Structures are given as structure tokens and as C-alpha cells.
Amino acid sequence: MSDLGGLGTKEGAAKEFAYTPPSVLPRLLPWILLLLLFLLPINRCAQAWWVLVPLAAVGGVSALLGLAFAFGSSEPVDLFRLVFSSVAFGIAALWLVSGYMDRLRRPAVFFLALLTVGVAAAIAYACRADWETSDPIELGFAVFPAVCVLIITLAMTLAALMCRRRYYPLRLVAWLSLFLVAGWLLTVAPVVVISYILGGMSDPRQFFGALVVVPIVAALTLAVLLPFLFLSFLEPFYRKRVIGMWRLPGATAPAATPASPEPPA
């Protein structure tokens, strides 16, 4: 210890205290709310539980990314992992309630989908984010999930609109990829331009470098959506729901085989 004069000593006597770990209940709340959706009448079947597979796939990739960057500066990676895993909860919730949207008009489907994904993603994000930090970057990052949810919902709606007469899985994914890139470009470009005009970017290379983030974020967003899209392509239970929710043309039923005429008596 060093003497600071009238201010006292620099270090005081050591004190013992019992550490109480934080409750895990807030982190389990998104899972609890998601499991409650399985109690809905339309989800009381074994096929509804398939939605946990793409959710687990997104969580597994997120965990692998966390391990890959564990020995470096992983703070930006952790923020992106938190956002996209939270959005995955929102998409899973949408897939579970989509059975109630097959008779609604497109504008109503868009707003209900936006509300469902937004609320579920916000709960998942709020329960797992570190709100004790004072870092302005982390606090400002809380807006990112809302922007991500809006772009995803709008891109799915527009992609389904482009496939309203001719629907193929690859066609839907192609349109969805295009609208995701366009959505992020329209979101990021004004911010980059304003920052460049106000002098936040002194080098023009920084301007174009910032725009490179657009296809990267769009690819990450598509990577979160793809497991759920694959589920709707491969599993009849969710394929019917997605086709009904987005008004996609369903598979044409096979024509009935005409009955053979009876032989004359």
C-alpha cells in the first residue's frame, strides 16, 4: 500500500464476500416462450417440432464462430452472433404461427410477420444482451436487430410476390438474396454517404470499404434464413404453411384417373 497523505491509503483491507451467480431464467425465457407456441392447436403434432432443427443449426454455427474467435478480439463477432441468433428465434416463432396467416391479405401477413419476428427477436436479444456495459457501440448495436427484422420481413414479402405465379425453391432463394442485398444497401449507403460528407471518412477507400459490408451482412442474413427455408422446402407440414402464408402457387394435384367403363352385361 502507498501513503496518500490525508486521503488515506490506496488499498484497503481485503474483504470476503459470497459470489451469487446470475439467474439463468432470463436466458431461458426465449426458449420458454417458444415452447409455449407448441401448445397452440395447430402445433399439437410431431411435425411442428421440426422447427427446432434449423434453430439448432443456427445456434451451432453461432457457437462454432464463438470458438473460432475466442482467442482474438471477438467483441464484434459476439454482437453479430447475438443479433442473428435472436433473429432466428423470431423466424422460428413465425414458422410456428404461420398456420393462422393463410387466409389473410398480403399487407396483413406482412405486418403480422413483422410483429411476430420483431417481438420474438427483441425478447431473445433483450434477455441475452449485456445491458450493464456503457460502450456506445454496444448500446447503438441494439438498433441493429430491429433493422435486420424489417429487412428480412420485407425481403420475404417481396420475394414471395415475385413468385406468386411461378414458384420454385431456387427462384424464391434468388429473389430473396437480391432483396436482402438491396435492403441492406438502401440502409447502409445513406449512413456511409452522410459520414463521408461530414468528414467522418477522409479517405475515399474507406467509403468503398464500408460498402463492402453490405454483401457480407446480406450473406449472413441469408445464412440465418436458409435453414428455415430448407425446412419449408423439404417438410410437407411447413411447406404447406409457407405456401399458404406467402400466397405461393402450390403443387398441382395429380389429375384423377378416369374410371374404366364397366363391361356390358
C-alpha positions in Angstrom: 0.0 0.0 0.0 1.1 3.6 -0.7 0.5 6.6 1.6 -1.6 9.3 0.0 -1.4 11.7 2.9 -4.7 12.9 4.2 -6.5 11.0 1.6 -5.7 7.7 3.3 -4.2 4.5 1.8 -4.5 3.4 -1.8 -5.7 -0.1 -0.9 -7.9 -1.1 2.0 -8.1 -4.3 3.9 -9.3 -7.4 1.9 -12.9 -8.4 2.4 -14.5 -11.7 1.7 -17.9 -11.9 0.0 -20.0 -14.7 -1.4 -20.5 -14.5 -5.2 -24.0 -15.2 -6.3 -24.2 -16.2 -10.0 -26.9 -14.5 -12.0 -30.1 -16.4 -12.6 -30.3 -18.4 -15.9 -34.0 -17.8 -16.1 -33.8 -14.7 -18.3 -31.6 -16.6 -20.8 -34.2 -19.4 -20.8 -37.1 -17.1 -21.4 -36.9 -17.1 -25.2 -36.9 -20.9 -25.2 -39.9 -21.0 -22.7 -41.9 -18.6 -24.9 -41.1 -20.6 -28.0 -42.1 -23.8 -26.3 -45.4 -22.2 -25.4 -46.2 -21.8 -29.1 -46.2 -25.6 -29.4 -49.3 -25.5 -27.2 -51.3 -23.8 -30.0 -53.9 -26.2 -31.5 -52.2 -26.0 -34.9 -48.8 -27.1 -33.4 -50.0 -30.1 -31.4 -48.4 -32.6 -33.7 -44.9 -34.1 -34.0 -44.2 -32.4 -37.4 -44.3 -28.9 -35.7 -41.2 -29.8 -33.7 -39.1 -29.9 -36.8 -38.7 -26.1 -36.5 -36.1 -26.8 -33.7 -33.7 -28.3 -36.3 -33.0 -25.1 -38.2 -32.9 -23.1 -34.9 -30.3 -25.6 -33.6 -28.4 -25.3 -36.8 -28.1 -21.5 -36.5 -27.2 -21.9 -32.8 -24.5 -24.5 -33.7 -22.9 -22.3 -36.3 -23.0 -19.3 -33.9 -21.2 -21.4 -31.2 -18.6 -22.5 -33.7 -17.9 -18.9 -34.7 -17.6 -18.0 -31.0 -15.0 -20.8 -30.6 -13.1 -19.7 -33.7 -12.7 -16.1 -32.5 -12.3 -17.0 -28.8 -8.6 -16.2 -28.8 -8.8 -12.9 -30.5 -10.8 -9.7 -30.4 -14.2 -11.3 -30.6 -16.5 -8.4 -29.4 -17.8 -7.5 -32.9 -18.3 -11.2 -33.7 -20.2 -11.8 -30.4 -22.5 -8.9 -31.2 -23.3 -10.3 -34.7 -23.8 -13.7 -33.2 -26.3 -12.3 -30.6 -28.2 -10.4 -33.3 -28.6 -13.2 -35.8 -29.3 -15.9 -33.2 -32.0 -13.6 -31.8 -33.5 -13.2 -35.3 -33.5 -17.0 -35.7 -35.8 -17.2 -32.7 -38.1 -14.7 -34.4 -38.2 -16.7 -37.7 -38.9 -19.9 -35.7 -41.8 -18.1 -34.0 -43.1 -17.0 -37.4 -43.0 -20.5 -38.8 -45.0 -21.8 -35.8 -47.8 -19.2 -36.1 -47.8 -19.1 -39.9 -50.7 -21.6 -40.0 -53.0 -18.8 -38.9 -52.0 -16.5 -41.8 -53.1 -18.5 -44.8 -56.4 -16.6 -45.2 -55.1 -13.1 -44.7 -54.2 -10.5 -47.3 -50.6 -9.8 -48.2 -50.4 -6.4 -46.2 -51.9 -8.1 -43.1 -49.4 -11.0 -43.5 -46.5 -8.6 -43.8 -47.4 -6.6 -40.6 -48.2 -9.7 -38.6 -45.0 -11.4 -39.7 -43.1 -8.2 -38.9 -44.7 -8.1 -35.4 -44.1 -11.8 -34.7 -40.5 -11.9 -35.8 -39.8 -8.5 -34.2 -41.3 -9.3 -30.8 -39.7 -12.8 -30.5 -36.3 -11.4 -31.7 -36.5 -8.5 -29.3 -37.2 -10.8 -26.3 -34.3 -13.1 -27.3 -32.0 -10.2 -27.7 -33.0 -8.4 -24.5 -32.7 -11.5 -22.4 -29.1 -12.2 -23.5 -27.6 -8.8 -24.2 -25.2 -7.2 -21.7 -27.1 -4.1 -20.6 -24.6 -3.2 -17.9 -22.0 -2.0 -20.4 -21.6 1.7 -21.2 -19.9 1.1 -24.5 -21.8 3.3 -27.0 -21.0 0.9 -29.8 -22.8 -2.0 -28.0 -25.7 0.3 -27.0 -26.1 1.5 -30.5 -26.0 -2.1 -31.8 -29.4 -2.6 -30.1 -30.9 -0.9 -33.1 -29.4 -3.5 -35.5 -31.9 -6.3 -34.7 -34.8 -4.1 -35.5 -33.3 -3.1 -38.9 -32.5 -6.8 -39.5 -36.0 -7.9 -38.8 -37.5 -5.2 -41.0 -35.2 -6.1 -44.0 -35.8 -9.8 -43.6 -39.6 -9.5 -43.4 -39.8 -7.1 -46.3 -37.4 -9.2 -48.4 -39.5 -12.4 -47.8 -42.7 -10.5 -48.7 -41.2 -9.1 -52.0 -39.6 -12.4 -52.9 -43.0 -14.2 -52.4 -44.7 -11.5 -54.5 -42.2 -12.1 -57.4 -43.0 -15.9 -57.2 -46.8 -15.5 -57.0 -47.3 -17.0 -60.4 -44.3 -19.3 -60.8 -42.8 -20.8 -57.7 -39.6 -22.8 -57.4 -37.4 -23.0 -54.3 -34.3 -21.8 -56.2 -36.3 -18.9 -57.7 -37.5 -17.9 -54.2 -34.0 -18.0 -52.8 -32.6 -16.0 -55.7 -35.2 -13.2 -55.3 -34.8 -13.3 -51.6 -31.0 -12.9 -51.9 -31.5 -9.9 -54.3 -33.9 -8.1 -52.0 -31.7 -8.7 -49.0 -28.7 -7.1 -50.7 -31.0 -4.2 -51.9 -32.4 -3.7 -48.4 -29.0 -3.6 -46.7 -27.6 -1.3 -49.5 -30.5 1.1 -49.0 -29.9 1.0 -45.3 -26.1 1.3 -45.2 -25.5 3.6 -48.2 -27.1 6.7 -46.7 -25.2 6.4 -43.5 -21.9 5.9 -45.3 -22.6 8.9 -47.6 -23.6 11.2 -44.7 -20.5 10.1 -42.8 -18.3 10.8 -45.8 -19.8 14.2 -46.4 -19.4 15.3 -42.8 -15.8 14.3 -42.8 -16.0 11.0 -40.9 -14.2 9.3 -43.8 -11.1 11.2 -45.0 -10.0 8.5 -47.5 -12.3 7.6 -50.4 -11.1 4.0 -50.0 -12.9 4.0 -46.6 -16.1 4.9 -48.4 -16.0 1.9 -50.7 -14.6 -0.3 -48.0 -17.7 0.5 -45.9 -20.0 -0.5 -48.8 -18.3 -3.9 -48.9 -20.0 -4.7 -45.6 -23.4 -4.8 -47.5 -22.9 -8.1 -49.3 -21.3 -9.6 -46.2 -24.2 -8.7 -43.9 -26.7 -9.8 -46.6 -25.0 -13.2 -46.8 -25.1 -13.6 -43.0 -28.8 -12.7 -43.1 -29.5 -15.2 -45.8 -27.5 -17.8 -43.9 -29.9 -17.4 -40.9 -32.9 -17.8 -43.3 -31.7 -20.7 -45.3 -32.2 -23.5 -42.7 -35.8 -22.4 -42.2 -36.3 -22.2 -45.9 -34.9 -25.7 -46.4 -37.3 -26.9 -43.8 -40.2 -25.4 -45.7 -38.9 -27.0 -49.0 -38.4 -30.5 -47.6 -41.0 -30.9 -44.8 -44.7 -31.1 -46.1 -46.1 -29.7 -42.9 -44.1 -26.4 -43.1 -44.2 -26.3 -46.9 -47.9 -26.0 -46.8 -47.7 -23.3 -44.2 -45.2 -21.2 -46.1 -47.0 -21.6 -49.4 -50.3 -20.5 -47.7 -48.7 -17.6 -45.7 -47.0 -16.0 -48.7 -49.6 -16.9 -51.3 -47.3 -19.1 -53.3 -48.7 -21.4 -56.0 -48.8 -24.8 -54.6 -48.0 -28.1 -56.2 -50.5 -29.1 -58.8 -52.6 -32.0 -57.7 -52.4 -35.0 -60.0 -55.3 -35.5 -62.2 -57.8 -38.2 -61.2 -57.6 -41.4 -63.2 -60.8 -41.9 -65.1 -62.7 -44.9 -64.0 -62.7 -47.7 -66.6 -66.1 -48.3 -68.1 -67.9 -51.4 -66.9 -68.2 -54.2 -69.5 -71.7 -54.6 -70.9 -73.8 -57.2 -69.3 
